[in-house]
């Protein structure tokens, strides 16, 4: 296990602070952070230079394995636990190990991951371990009924667990719009749909063994201030990818990336299923094309983990960062200027 120096904050944690990368010897992105056994564990993507031409479907994001990182304190050391799952060890996988997430239940840790199958269709797989640091052993098949990308697994205070997932364009969510896979929909639903309700992320309750959905996935509906669904043409607010769920003062906070407008936004609900009411911008655009985050409470403070391209300057070679998340007294999240 390698020990890496955690990037320091040049002016401390505040909205305008200059934040340095946590990890500098590998390119990492899409960090899913969780607190297990009194430590923060980070489950990111592992970016590599695969020399694949850039395209709108993300072919240049051709990742092949996952590392897990842990930290005893924010501002301390980061431990690299090495490769915990490799593409070659997933029997059904074809290519592109994208943004993962993790969960714990009944003494077992679960790593959830999107990867294209042998037919180049994104599915969501699951691997398990007795340690949060892995290594993880993949199930022989993807989760039945799963599709698209960016699984985010949320365990509620009542012990029930939900998976939120989906991403348009390269994430293929639009290809399942009719209930069947339609390869012709390469980015979104196309012209003429801007004034129709936007495509939604999906949510499904997990079964007790955490290996399958306990129900058919349903839409995560996001409404505007008037109670109407956000429209497909509302690129500053509509869902694109990178869902995350956290709970604060009894409210469910669904946050996500707007994709081509590069905002992280959030919406609130009284139910993990929604509908969610749009509340605002969580973080303004970072360096690089993608933006993807997670939010976690640790030792009485809330933190946001995210990525940018400070080290490489290349959109497919990213680096993970962390900073404190600040709220107003009413729970409104202050917009971060990265």
C-alpha positions as CSV (number, residue, x, y, z in Angstrom):
1,X,0.0,0.0,0.0
2,X,1.4,3.4,-1.0
3,X,1.0,6.5,1.1
4,X,0.4,9.7,-0.8
5,X,0.4,13.2,0.6
6,X,-3.0,14.7,0.6
7,X,-3.1,18.0,-1.3
8,X,-3.1,20.9,1.0
9,X,-5.5,23.8,0.9
10,X,-3.6,27.0,0.2
11,X,-6.1,29.2,2.1
12,X,-8.0,26.7,4.2
13,X,-11.5,25.4,3.6
14,X,-13.8,28.1,2.2
15,X,-15.7,28.7,-1.0
16,X,-12.9,30.6,-2.8
17,X,-10.0,28.4,-1.5
18,X,-7.5,27.0,-4.0
19,X,-7.7,23.3,-3.5
20,X,-4.9,21.0,-4.6
21,X,-5.3,17.4,-5.9
22,X,-5.5,14.6,-3.4
23,X,-3.6,12.1,-5.6
24,X,-0.9,13.0,-8.0
25,X,0.8,9.7,-9.1
26,X,-2.3,8.4,-10.9
27,X,-5.2,10.2,-12.7
28,X,-8.4,9.7,-10.7
29,X,-12.0,11.0,-11.2
30,X,-15.6,10.6,-10.2
31,X,-14.9,10.1,-6.5
32,X,-17.5,8.3,-4.5
33,X,-16.7,8.9,-0.8
34,X,-18.0,6.9,2.1
35,X,-17.3,6.7,5.8
36,X,-16.5,3.1,6.9
37,X,-15.0,2.1,10.2
38,X,-14.2,5.7,11.1
39,X,-12.3,6.5,7.9
40,X,-13.1,8.0,4.6
41,X,-12.9,5.6,1.7
42,X,-12.8,7.0,-1.9
43,X,-13.9,4.9,-4.8
44,X,-12.9,6.8,-8.0
45,X,-12.4,6.1,-11.7
46,X,-8.8,5.5,-12.8
47,X,-8.1,7.6,-15.8
48,X,-5.5,6.4,-18.3
49,X,-4.1,7.6,-21.6
50,X,-5.5,5.0,-23.9
51,X,-4.9,7.0,-27.1
52,X,-8.5,6.8,-28.1
53,X,-9.8,9.7,-30.2
54,X,-12.2,12.1,-28.3
55,X,-15.9,11.8,-29.3
56,X,-19.3,12.8,-27.9
57,X,-19.9,9.3,-26.6
58,X,-16.8,9.3,-24.3
59,X,-14.7,6.8,-26.2
60,X,-11.5,8.5,-24.9
61,X,-12.5,7.5,-21.3
62,X,-11.3,4.0,-21.7
63,X,-10.5,3.0,-18.1
64,X,-9.5,-0.6,-17.2
65,X,-9.3,-0.9,-13.4
66,X,-10.2,0.6,-10.0
67,X,-8.1,1.7,-7.0
68,X,-9.5,2.4,-3.6
69,X,-8.1,5.2,-1.3
70,X,-8.6,5.9,2.4
71,X,-7.9,8.8,4.7
72,X,-8.1,9.0,8.5
73,X,-8.6,12.8,8.4
74,X,-9.3,15.4,5.8
75,X,-6.0,17.1,5.4
76,X,-3.9,14.1,6.4
77,X,-2.5,11.2,4.4
78,X,-4.2,9.3,1.6
79,X,-3.6,5.6,1.4
80,X,-3.7,3.9,-2.0
81,X,-4.9,0.3,-1.5
82,X,-3.9,-0.6,-5.1
83,X,-6.0,-2.3,-7.8
84,X,-9.1,-3.7,-6.3
85,X,-10.9,-4.8,-9.5
86,X,-9.6,-5.2,-13.0
87,X,-11.6,-5.4,-16.3
88,X,-10.1,-8.8,-17.1
89,X,-11.7,-10.2,-13.9
90,X,-15.2,-9.2,-14.8
91,X,-16.5,-12.2,-16.9
92,X,-19.2,-10.3,-18.9
93,X,-17.3,-7.0,-19.4
94,X,-16.1,-5.5,-22.7
95,X,-14.6,-2.1,-22.1
96,X,-14.8,1.3,-20.2
97,X,-14.9,0.9,-16.4
98,X,-16.6,4.2,-15.6
99,X,-17.6,5.9,-12.3
100,X,-18.2,3.4,-9.5
101,X,-19.8,3.6,-6.0
102,X,-19.7,1.4,-2.9
103,X,-22.0,0.3,0.0
104,X,-21.9,-1.8,3.1
105,X,-24.5,-4.2,4.5
106,X,-24.5,-7.3,6.6
107,X,-20.8,-7.5,7.0
108,X,-20.0,-7.2,3.3
109,X,-18.8,-4.3,1.2
110,X,-20.2,-3.9,-2.3
111,X,-18.6,-2.1,-5.3
112,X,-21.0,-1.1,-8.0
113,X,-19.6,-0.2,-11.5
114,X,-20.8,0.6,-15.0
115,X,-19.0,-1.1,-17.9
116,X,-19.9,-1.9,-21.5
117,X,-20.7,-5.5,-22.1
118,X,-19.5,-7.6,-25.0
119,X,-22.1,-5.9,-27.2
120,X,-20.9,-2.4,-26.2
121,X,-24.0,-1.7,-24.1
122,X,-23.5,-0.2,-20.6
123,X,-24.7,-2.4,-17.7
124,X,-24.1,-2.1,-14.0
125,X,-22.2,-4.8,-12.2
126,X,-21.5,-5.5,-8.6
127,X,-18.5,-7.0,-6.8
128,X,-18.1,-7.8,-3.1
129,X,-15.4,-7.9,-0.4
130,X,-15.1,-8.4,3.3
131,X,-12.9,-5.2,3.4
132,X,-13.8,-1.7,2.3
133,X,-10.3,-1.6,0.7
134,X,-11.0,-4.7,-1.4
135,X,-10.0,-6.6,-3.4
136,X,-13.5,-7.1,-4.8
137,X,-14.8,-10.2,-6.6
138,X,-17.3,-9.5,-9.4
139,X,-20.5,-11.4,-9.9
140,X,-20.6,-13.4,-13.1
141,X,-23.4,-11.3,-14.7
142,X,-24.5,-7.7,-14.5
143,X,-27.5,-6.7,-12.3
144,X,-30.6,-7.9,-14.1
145,X,-32.5,-5.0,-15.6
146,X,-29.6,-2.6,-15.2
147,X,-28.4,-0.2,-17.9
148,X,-26.6,3.1,-18.4
149,X,-23.9,4.5,-16.0
150,X,-23.0,6.3,-12.7
151,X,-24.5,4.1,-10.0
152,X,-24.9,6.0,-6.7
153,X,-26.0,3.8,-3.8
154,X,-27.8,5.4,-0.8
155,X,-28.6,3.7,2.5
156,X,-31.4,5.4,4.3
157,X,-31.7,5.7,8.1
158,X,-34.3,2.9,8.1
159,X,-31.8,0.5,6.6
160,X,-33.3,0.5,3.1
161,X,-30.9,0.9,0.2
162,X,-31.5,2.6,-3.2
163,X,-29.5,2.8,-6.4
164,X,-29.7,6.0,-8.5
165,X,-28.2,5.7,-11.9
166,X,-28.1,7.0,-15.5
167,X,-26.4,9.4,-17.8
168,X,-27.3,10.7,-21.3
169,X,-25.0,11.0,-24.4
170,X,-22.2,8.4,-23.9
171,X,-24.0,7.1,-20.9
172,X,-26.7,5.7,-23.2
173,X,-29.7,6.5,-21.0
174,X,-31.5,8.1,-24.0
175,X,-31.2,4.7,-25.8
176,X,-33.6,3.2,-23.3
177,X,-36.2,5.9,-23.6
178,X,-38.8,3.6,-25.1
179,X,-38.1,0.7,-22.7
180,X,-36.0,-1.0,-25.4
181,X,-32.4,-0.3,-26.5
182,X,-32.2,2.0,-29.5
183,X,-28.7,2.4,-30.7
184,X,-29.6,5.3,-33.1
185,X,-30.0,7.8,-30.2
186,X,-26.3,8.7,-29.8
187,X,-26.6,11.8,-27.6
188,X,-30.1,12.7,-26.4
189,X,-33.6,12.5,-27.9
190,X,-32.7,14.9,-30.7
191,X,-34.3,18.1,-32.0
192,X,-38.0,18.7,-31.3
193,X,-37.7,17.4,-27.7
194,X,-36.4,20.6,-26.1
195,X,-39.9,21.6,-24.9
196,X,-40.7,18.1,-23.5
197,X,-39.8,16.9,-20.0
198,X,-36.1,16.1,-19.7
199,X,-34.8,12.6,-19.4
200,X,-34.6,11.5,-15.8
201,X,-32.1,9.6,-13.8
202,X,-33.5,6.3,-12.5
203,X,-33.9,4.9,-9.0
204,X,-34.5,1.4,-7.7
205,X,-34.7,-0.2,-4.3
206,X,-32.1,-2.8,-3.8
207,X,-32.8,-6.3,-2.7
208,X,-31.7,-7.6,0.7
209,X,-28.6,-9.3,-0.7
210,X,-27.6,-6.0,-2.5
211,X,-27.0,-7.9,-5.7
212,X,-30.2,-7.2,-7.6
213,X,-33.0,-4.6,-7.9
214,X,-36.0,-5.3,-5.7
215,X,-38.3,-3.5,-8.2
216,X,-38.3,-2.0,-11.7
217,X,-36.3,1.3,-11.9
218,X,-38.5,4.4,-11.8
219,X,-37.9,8.0,-12.9
220,X,-36.2,10.5,-10.6
221,X,-38.4,13.5,-11.5
222,X,-37.0,17.0,-11.0
223,X,-39.5,19.8,-10.8
224,X,-39.1,23.6,-11.1
225,X,-40.3,26.1,-8.6
226,X,-43.8,25.9,-10.1
227,X,-44.0,22.2,-9.7
228,X,-43.5,21.4,-13.4
229,X,-40.9,19.0,-14.8
230,X,-37.7,20.5,-16.0
231,X,-37.6,20.5,-19.8
232,X,-35.0,18.9,-22.1
233,X,-33.9,22.3,-23.4
234,X,-33.2,23.6,-19.9
235,X,-29.5,22.6,-20.1
236,X,-28.5,24.7,-17.0
237,X,-30.8,22.7,-14.7
238,X,-31.8,19.3,-16.3
239,X,-30.2,16.0,-15.3
240,X,-27.3,14.8,-17.5
241,X,-25.2,12.3,-15.3
242,X,-23.4,11.9,-12.0
243,X,-26.2,11.4,-9.5
244,X,-25.6,11.5,-5.8
245,X,-28.0,11.3,-2.8
246,X,-27.5,12.4,0.7
247,X,-29.8,13.2,3.6
248,X,-29.7,16.3,5.8
249,X,-32.2,17.3,8.5
250,X,-34.7,14.8,7.2
251,X,-34.6,16.1,3.6
252,X,-33.3,14.1,0.6
253,X,-30.8,16.0,-1.5
254,X,-30.5,14.7,-5.0
255,X,-27.4,16.3,-6.8
256,X,-26.2,15.8,-10.3
257,X,-24.2,17.1,-13.2
258,X,-25.8,19.1,-16.0
259,X,-23.2,17.8,-18.5
260,X,-22.7,20.2,-21.4
261,X,-23.2,23.2,-19.2
262,X,-20.9,21.9,-16.6
263,X,-22.8,22.7,-13.4
264,X,-23.4,20.6,-10.3
265,X,-27.0,21.2,-9.2
266,X,-29.2,19.9,-6.5
267,X,-32.9,19.3,-5.7
268,X,-34.8,18.4,-2.5
269,X,-37.6,16.0,-1.6
270,X,-39.3,14.5,1.5
271,X,-38.9,11.0,-0.1
272,X,-35.9,9.1,-1.6
273,X,-38.1,8.5,-4.7
274,X,-38.9,12.2,-5.1
275,X,-40.3,14.1,-6.9
276,X,-37.5,16.6,-6.2
277,X,-37.7,20.3,-6.4
278,X,-34.8,22.1,-8.0
279,X,-32.9,24.3,-5.6
280,X,-29.8,25.7,-7.3
281,X,-26.2,25.3,-8.4
282,X,-24.0,23.4,-6.0
283,X,-20.7,24.0,-7.9
284,X,-19.8,26.1,-10.9
285,X,-17.8,24.6,-13.8
286,X,-14.4,23.1,-13.0
287,X,-11.5,22.8,-15.4
288,X,-12.2,20.1,-18.0
289,X,-15.3,18.9,-19.7
290,X,-16.8,16.6,-17.0
291,X,-17.9,17.3,-13.5
292,X,-18.8,14.6,-11.0
293,X,-19.0,14.5,-7.2
294,X,-20.0,12.9,-4.0
295,X,-21.0,14.4,-0.6
296,X,-20.3,12.9,2.8
297,X,-20.4,13.8,6.5
298,X,-17.3,13.2,8.5
299,X,-16.6,14.2,12.1
300,X,-19.4,16.7,12.2
301,X,-18.6,18.4,8.9
302,X,-19.8,17.9,5.3
303,X,-17.4,17.6,2.4
304,X,-17.7,17.4,-1.3
305,X,-15.3,15.3,-3.4
306,X,-15.0,16.1,-7.0
307,X,-12.5,16.3,-9.9
308,X,-10.9,18.7,-12.4
309,X,-8.0,18.6,-14.8
310,X,-5.5,20.8,-13.0
311,X,-2.6,18.4,-13.4
312,X,-3.0,17.3,-17.0
313,X,-5.1,20.0,-18.7
314,X,-6.7,17.1,-20.6
315,X,-10.4,16.3,-20.1
316,X,-9.9,12.5,-19.9
317,X,-7.0,12.7,-17.4
318,X,-8.5,14.1,-14.2
319,X,-7.6,14.5,-10.5
320,X,-9.7,14.2,-7.4
321,X,-10.2,17.1,-4.9
322,X,-12.1,17.7,-1.7
323,X,-13.4,20.8,0.1
324,X,-15.9,21.6,2.8
325,X,-19.5,21.9,1.9
326,X,-21.2,25.0,3.5
327,X,-24.9,25.4,4.1
328,X,-27.1,28.3,5.3
329,X,-29.2,27.9,8.4
330,X,-32.2,26.8,6.3
331,X,-30.2,24.0,4.6
332,X,-29.5,25.8,1.4
333,X,-26.1,24.8,0.0
334,X,-23.8,27.7,-0.8
335,X,-22.6,27.7,-4.4
336,X,-18.9,26.7,-4.7
337,X,-16.6,28.7,-7.0
338,X,-13.9,26.0,-7.8
